[in-house]
């Protein structure tokens, strides 16, 4: 990433010396961010490393703005020292505004609660620290380096002159396009509004999930045995599961734990580089192999990318005060809808009324005739069938339990129970069948409770290519249609986390926009100027990013939402550069339309440079492969797409909105700071060349 950003800077500057200024700013800013991480006790993990990778494309922006501004002043005839001082003075306000804006974007993420807040706290602080340090570097170190490394006027190399001629051609072309846009402002506004409104359906019809599926070289397996299966039978069936798993060439080994009710285990894959198929590609085939094993229901699951509870991809809970038997019809309807949707590999429920149950009905009169009592009968049967130990005995220095119980062959069916004999007070042994009979029935395997109500869990595993959100919506819609008012709908496991966290980052995005508005209002000393930045660039960039999620190139997940929040701050920086400079020109007496036109033309090169640095710097995230790549692909796609589309709109829509709604800045409305610089051996800088202070 650093090499790509360095190459982009070099190509835009046309000089190795000039490119060194932003290139040096990168490691300095990253070292500063590392110091903040150390102070907070953060470790190098997936999210902090992701923050560092993202910051590479961010921290270079401010230094690019400074060195390009200094280079512009040098071309206008100033010495390097003069250009560095004047250029730095001009940009103190915008850089502070951009730094605070971008740092403020991450503040809501860091203070958010729940899983997202816990995960992204380190990410937000690391990224904000890198941005703040880069802002400090840009107004201190970068001007000093620019005064030494920028070529004097007329001494540029051949490549530098070639790059400058290329940008002049681009500038002239942009000037004609900008004049055309300003000549049809209301058409531009109408088009921008259409693009803004398009963000709503693009967001609604994009696929959603909590986090993208990652290849973790492991597939979990959950096994359910028949309710009357013995441990030995379950163990034999689980060995067949192991054989099925070992038939896959990608499998390294399988671990499992078998119990009387089933068990669980996992298929451990070979290293990512030693196989050609991902876990997601194998997921369906694994289910096909293990679903044919008699005696066990085996449910595979791709391990969740985030630390979430639960065992399955989708877990819907139906809670009611009704007994489980009365909820069976509703559960069957939901299960049928799940199968018919074609989105599930499997869908099942924990409400299974198939547990064989034998009820011993005692004839009280007959018991009394035999001189027995119910307590003694219950005690005798409990001893023979219960399996509780009564004592211990030592044998060769080992202690063993004494368990009075009939053998396994006498407990496999109900009939032998009637042949058991109980001693009466008279000493006679009478069979149990003398005073009892058996009523056979079935009962639920488990009786679950959820928030103090009877609960039934419906769970499933979605097919590869189907998001968990899509699967959950199928079950939700079916449950709402089938469940009456007496049955409530809730969630468990990862599905519950999805519903809790799903809208949280959307609200964070709103708070980020509000924070940016407040920061810019204080910086510009105007309530209207920030609207130019926010309306003219932010929603358009978001629409551009959402096009790619709508086209299924990514999904709406917590990583892409963090990318959208980052995009808000990044694209706002371009608008700040144009609006701030236009305000400065107005304060010098330039007419509003002339000022915005000159500001857009002057800031064109640095807007293109900073955007190109961000876009190309984040391309490695888009094309990343291997473990953990899905999260990087998601956030990278959003940033690259949003910055590309947003930059194009910024160059035309921001000037148009500025001409319509920006505050008029007459001369004398801003504080003018005039200063004189007298470098050694050089003439003093005329007051007319002095930079203007940040103002509203």
C-alpha positions, 0 to 999 in steps of 0.5 A: 500500500505504501509503495502504491501511494508513493508511486501515485504521488511521484506520478502526480508530482513528476519529481522524486524530491517533491514526492519525498515530502508526503512520503516522509509524512506517511511513516512519521504519522504511522509511528505517531499512531503506533505510539498512541496504540502503545499508550492505550495498550492496544495490540497488533490485531486484525482491526488495528492493522486494518486501521493502519492500512487505511491510514496509509491512504489518509495521512498522505492527503494533508502533506500532498495539499501542502506541497502542491500549494507550495509548488504553486506559489513557487511557479508564481515567482516566490522563493521556496522559503516564501512559498512555504511560509505563505502556502502553510499560512493559507492552509492552516485553517483548511488542514485543521478543519479537515483533520478535525472533521476526519477524526470526528467521524470516528468518534461515534464508532469508538463510543458505540456500545455492543459488539460493534463498539467493542470490536471497533474501539481500537480501530477508531482510536488508531485511525483517529490518532493517525489522522491527527498526527498527519495534520500536525505533520502537515502544518509543521514538518511538511512546509519545512521539507517543502522549502528544501525539496521543491524545485525553484521556478525554472529549474524543474526536471523534464518529467516535472514540466511534462506533468505540469503541462498535462495538468494544465491541459486537464485544467483547461478541459475542466474549466470548460466543463465547469463553465458549462455546469455553472451555466445549467445549475438547476439541471445539475441540482436536479441530477444531484438530487436524483442521485442522492435519492437513489441511495435509498433504494440502493441501500434497501435492495442491497444484501445485508449481513452482520459480517462477510463470511471468512475462510477460517479453515474450519467447518463446525459440525453439530450432531443430533441423535435419535431420542432413544439412541444409546451412547454406543449407537451414537458413537458408531454413527459419529465414526461414520461422520469421521470417515465421510469427512476424511474423504475430502482431500482438503481435510487435515483432521476432524475432532469430535465429542460424542454424547448420548444426545448427539455431539459436536465436532469440527473439520480442520482444513489444510493451510489456505495455500495447500488447497484450491477450494474455500470452506464456503465452496466445500460447505454444501458438499460437506453437508451432502456427505454427512446428511446421508449417515443413518442414526445422526442428523449432522448440521455443518456450519461455517464459523462466524467471522465475529465472536457471536453466540449461537450454533447456527447461521439463523436462529429464530425464537417463537415465544408464547405462554401456550404449551409446545404442542399447540405451537407445533402447527406454526412451527411446521408452517415456518419450516415449510416456508424455509424449505420452499424458499430454496435458501437453506441447506437445512432448516430444523427446530428444537421442538420435536415431540418424539421422545418415547415416554412410558407412564406407569399407572398404579392401581392404588386399591391393589397396592393397598390390598398387597400391603404396599404403599406408593412411597415404597413402590416408587422407591423400589422402582427408582432404585432398579431403574434410576442408576443412582449409586448407594455406596463405594467399595475398594478393589486393588486400591481403587474406589468404585461406585455401587449402583443397584440397577437392572442390566441394559437388556432389561431397560431397552424396552418397556415389557421387562419392567412389568416382570420386575418383582417387589417384596410385600410386607408379608415377604411375598415377591409379586410382579409389578404387572400385578398392580400396574399397567403401562401407558406409552406416549411421546413427549417433547425432547426439551422444554425451553424457556425464553424470557420466562415464556415457553420457547421454540427455536427454529434454526437453519444453515443458509446455502453458499451465496445466500446471506444470513440476513436473507435466510432470517427474513424468510423465516421472519416473514413466515412466522409473522404470517403464521403466528397469532397474537399469542406467539411472539417473535424473537432471536437467538445467537448470531441472528439476535446480534444482527438485529441488535447491531444492524441499525446501530452503525446507520445511526453512527453515520448520522451522528458523524454527519452531524459532527462534521456539520458542527465542526465546519460551522465553527470553522467557516463561521457560517451555518450555510457553508457546511451544507455546500460540503455535505450536500454537494459531496457526501450523499453523492459519494454514498450513492456511488458506493452503494451501487457496488453493494446493489450489484452484489460486489459487496454487502451491507455489513459492519465493515462496509458501514465503517467504510461508509462512515470513513467515506463521509470524512474523506469526501468532505475534505475535498469540498472543504478545500474548495469552499475554504479557498472560495471564502478567502477569495471573497474576503479579498473582494472577489465576486462570489461566482468568480471566487468559486470558479477560481477556487475550483480550478486552483484546487483541482490538482490537489483534489485529484491527487488526494483522491487518487492517493486514497483510491489507489492506496486502498486498491490492495484491500479490494484485491486482497485474498486469503484469510481475513480478505472478505472484510478488507474487500468489503471496506476497500470496495466501498472506499474506492467506489465512493471516492471515485464517484464522489470526487467527480461529483465534488468537482462540479456539484460543490461549485454549483451548490456554492453559487446557490446557497453559500454565504456572501463573504464581503471584504472586511468580514474576515480577519486578514493576517498580513505578514512580511517575511525577509529570508536571508539574502532575499527581498521581503515578501510584499503584503499582497503576497501574504496568505489569508487566515481561516475565516467564515 
